[in-house]
Amino acid sequence: MRNLASNRQKKLLRFFGIHFSPNISSGAAGWEIANLLADDDLREWWRKYLYLTKDFDSDTDQLKPFDQEELNAVVIPDDWHSSDEKQKFKDELIANLLENNNNAPYDNPQPVINFLDSTFAFTGKFDFGARRECQNAVVGLGGVASNKINGNLDYLVIGTQGSPCYKRRSYGIKIEKAILSRREFGSPSILSEDHWTKLLLEQQI
């Protein structure tokens, strides 16, 4: 299955006036972007846009409104880095999303799980057993085990041990990536181990 371009990729292409298909692939968009940002002047214009608008979200592929004269006049401080600002934006976004869901990253309500041909990733420590045992369990039902967190992943399962005590800054990279991917692409679903185990055992009976 072809990976579609992210909203962030499309947004950058729009900024430079590049026309593209709504179904442009991530690889094709990445090729265009690499060519654009290889030009120091173009890369600086994109940095000016980010500095002026603080446009770090991925909810839409539309640019934030900006005044061209203001953009022309922007002087970026030497100590400003877009990567740092983007991480701050992500941290605040995830914190707000968790706060609105009682500090839990799980889908609410937890979904019905289709094991056959679905892709699963696991993070944390599991009452069910070692991570390899969890992976073998889904493979035994026709699923696929993966370590990649992106829009092509169907489910991320979070181990029960320690998860009730999770706070924002101890979630870890996998869960943060899954939260952001779910927000932009609609997947993966984020499952508690208890929910996953319950449906797994029902399938095995």
C-alpha positions as CSV (number, residue, x, y, z in Angstrom):
1,M,0.0,0.0,0.0
2,R,1.4,3.4,-1.0
3,N,2.1,5.9,1.8
4,L,0.3,9.2,1.1
5,A,2.0,12.5,1.8
6,S,1.5,14.0,5.2
7,N,-0.3,17.3,5.8
8,R,3.1,18.8,6.7
9,Q,4.6,17.8,3.4
10,K,1.6,19.1,1.5
11,K,1.8,22.4,3.4
12,L,5.4,22.9,2.5
13,L,4.6,22.3,-1.2
14,R,1.7,24.8,-1.0
15,F,4.0,27.4,0.4
16,F,6.3,27.2,-2.6
17,G,3.4,27.0,-5.1
18,I,4.0,23.5,-6.1
19,H,0.9,21.9,-7.7
20,F,0.3,18.3,-6.6
21,S,-2.3,15.6,-6.7
22,P,-4.4,15.0,-3.5
23,N,-3.1,11.5,-3.6
24,I,0.6,12.3,-3.9
25,S,2.8,9.8,-2.2
26,S,5.0,10.5,0.7
27,G,8.0,9.5,-1.4
28,A,7.1,11.8,-4.3
29,A,6.4,14.7,-1.9
30,G,9.7,14.1,-0.1
31,W,11.6,14.2,-3.4
32,E,10.0,17.6,-4.3
33,I,10.8,18.9,-0.8
34,A,14.4,17.7,-0.8
35,N,14.9,19.6,-4.1
36,L,13.3,22.8,-2.7
37,L,15.2,22.8,0.6
38,A,18.5,22.1,-1.1
39,D,18.3,25.8,-2.1
40,D,19.5,27.9,0.9
41,D,17.3,30.9,0.0
42,L,14.2,28.7,-0.2
43,R,15.0,27.0,3.0
44,E,15.3,30.3,4.7
45,W,12.0,31.5,3.4
46,W,10.3,28.4,4.9
47,R,12.0,29.1,8.2
48,K,10.8,32.7,8.1
49,Y,7.2,31.4,7.5
50,L,7.5,29.0,10.5
51,Y,8.9,31.7,12.7
52,L,6.2,34.2,11.7
53,T,3.2,31.9,11.9
54,K,4.3,29.2,14.4
55,D,2.6,26.8,12.0
56,F,3.6,23.4,13.4
57,D,0.3,21.6,13.4
58,S,-0.6,18.6,11.1
59,D,-4.4,18.9,11.4
60,T,-4.7,20.4,7.9
61,D,-2.5,20.8,4.8
62,Q,-3.6,24.4,4.5
63,L,-1.1,27.2,5.3
64,K,-1.8,29.7,8.0
65,P,-2.6,33.2,6.8
66,F,0.4,35.6,6.7
67,D,1.2,39.0,5.3
68,Q,3.9,38.9,2.6
69,E,5.4,42.2,3.8
70,E,5.7,40.9,7.3
71,L,7.3,37.8,6.0
72,N,9.8,39.8,3.9
73,A,10.8,41.8,7.0
74,V,11.3,38.8,9.3
75,V,14.7,38.5,11.0
76,I,15.2,35.1,12.6
77,P,17.2,35.2,15.9
78,D,20.4,33.2,15.9
79,D,19.2,31.0,18.7
80,W,15.9,30.1,17.1
81,H,15.6,26.6,15.7
82,S,12.4,25.3,14.0
83,S,13.1,21.7,15.3
84,D,13.0,23.0,18.9
85,E,9.8,24.9,18.4
86,K,8.2,22.0,16.6
87,Q,9.0,19.7,19.6
88,K,7.5,22.3,22.0
89,F,4.4,22.4,19.9
90,K,4.1,18.5,19.9
91,D,4.7,18.4,23.7
92,E,1.9,20.9,24.3
93,L,-0.4,19.2,21.8
94,I,0.1,15.8,23.4
95,A,-0.4,17.2,26.9
96,N,-3.7,18.8,25.8
97,L,-4.9,15.6,24.1
98,L,-4.1,13.5,27.2
99,E,-5.7,16.1,29.6
100,N,-8.9,15.9,27.6
101,N,-8.9,12.1,27.9
102,N,-8.1,11.7,31.6
103,N,-4.4,11.5,30.8
104,A,-4.8,8.2,28.9
105,P,-3.7,7.8,25.3
106,Y,-6.1,4.9,24.6
107,D,-8.9,5.0,21.9
108,N,-12.2,5.8,23.7
109,P,-14.1,3.6,23.4
110,Q,-11.6,0.8,22.7
111,P,-12.3,-0.7,19.3
112,V,-13.1,-4.2,18.1
113,I,-9.9,-5.8,17.1
114,N,-9.5,-7.5,13.7
115,F,-6.4,-9.7,14.1
116,L,-6.3,-11.2,10.6
117,D,-3.9,-9.2,8.3
118,S,-3.7,-6.4,10.9
119,T,-0.4,-4.9,12.0
120,F,0.4,-4.7,15.7
121,A,3.2,-2.9,17.7
122,F,3.8,-3.3,21.4
123,T,5.4,-1.0,24.0
124,G,5.9,-1.2,27.7
125,K,5.9,-4.3,30.0
126,F,3.1,-6.9,29.7
127,D,1.3,-9.1,32.2
128,F,0.7,-11.4,29.2
129,G,4.4,-12.1,28.9
130,A,7.5,-10.9,27.1
131,R,7.0,-8.7,24.0
132,R,8.0,-11.6,21.8
133,E,5.2,-13.7,23.3
134,C,2.7,-10.9,22.5
135,Q,4.0,-10.7,18.9
136,N,3.7,-14.5,18.5
137,A,0.2,-14.4,19.8
138,V,-1.0,-12.0,17.0
139,V,1.0,-13.8,14.4
140,G,-0.8,-17.0,15.4
141,L,-4.1,-15.3,14.6
142,G,-2.9,-14.1,11.2
143,G,-1.7,-10.7,12.3
144,V,1.7,-9.0,11.6
145,A,4.1,-7.8,14.3
146,S,5.9,-4.5,13.7
147,N,8.1,-2.0,15.4
148,K,7.2,0.9,13.1
149,I,4.9,3.6,14.3
150,N,3.2,5.3,11.4
151,G,-0.2,5.6,9.6
152,N,0.1,2.1,8.2
153,L,0.1,0.5,11.7
154,D,-3.3,-0.8,12.8
155,Y,-2.8,-1.1,16.5
156,L,-0.3,-0.1,19.2
157,V,-0.8,-2.1,22.4
158,I,0.5,-0.6,25.7
159,G,1.6,-3.0,28.4
160,T,-0.3,-2.9,31.7
161,Q,2.7,-2.8,34.0
162,G,3.2,0.8,34.9
163,S,0.8,2.2,32.4
164,P,-1.8,3.5,35.0
165,C,1.0,5.7,36.4
166,Y,2.0,7.2,33.1
167,K,2.5,10.9,33.1
168,R,3.0,13.0,30.0
169,R,6.8,13.0,30.0
170,S,7.2,9.3,30.6
171,Y,5.1,8.0,27.8
172,G,8.0,7.4,25.4
173,I,8.6,7.9,21.7
174,K,6.4,5.1,20.4
175,I,3.2,6.3,22.2
176,E,3.9,10.0,21.3
177,K,4.3,9.0,17.6
178,A,1.1,6.9,17.7
179,I,-0.9,9.8,19.3
180,L,0.3,12.2,16.6
181,S,-0.2,9.6,13.7
182,R,-3.7,8.8,14.9
183,R,-4.5,12.5,14.9
184,E,-3.3,13.0,11.4
185,F,-4.0,9.7,9.7
186,G,-6.6,8.1,11.9
187,S,-4.4,5.2,12.8
188,P,-3.0,3.4,14.7
189,S,-5.7,2.6,17.3
190,I,-4.1,2.7,20.8
191,L,-5.1,-0.2,23.0
192,S,-4.7,-1.2,26.6
193,E,-3.2,-4.6,27.3
194,D,-6.4,-5.6,29.2
195,H,-8.6,-4.9,26.1
196,W,-6.2,-6.6,23.7
197,T,-5.8,-9.7,25.9
198,K,-9.6,-10.0,26.4
199,L,-10.2,-10.0,22.6
200,L,-7.2,-12.2,21.9
201,L,-8.4,-14.9,24.3
202,E,-11.9,-14.8,22.8
203,Q,-10.3,-15.4,19.3
204,Q,-8.2,-18.3,20.7
205,I,-11.2,-20.1,22.2
